[in-house]
Amino acid sequence: MMPLGLLAPGEKAEVVEIRGDDRSCRACQCLCRLEDMGLRTGKTIEMLKNYGNGALLVRVDDSRIALNRGMAMKIQVRRKDG
């Protein structure tokens, strides 16, 4: 497993876990927002843009989602072959 923020453009991965620092209302809102956008455990995602700092862009199903780096580092993924 590795953080989503470390995937290179073009790589695909499966979401394994979304980690929260705590269970505050703000953390729960972020988790719910990610799920609303389709980013949840078991989903396959593709990294579209990742410059190593700042926001990144991923594809989930037929949607493109921009994430800030802090949130991307809380999403644990497993690389997929091919």
Buried (B, 14 or more C-beta within 10 A) or exposed (E): EBBBBBBEEEBBBBBBEBEEEEEEEEBEEBBEEBEEBEBEEEBEBBBBEBEEEEEBBBBBEEEEBEBEBEBBBBBBBEEEEE
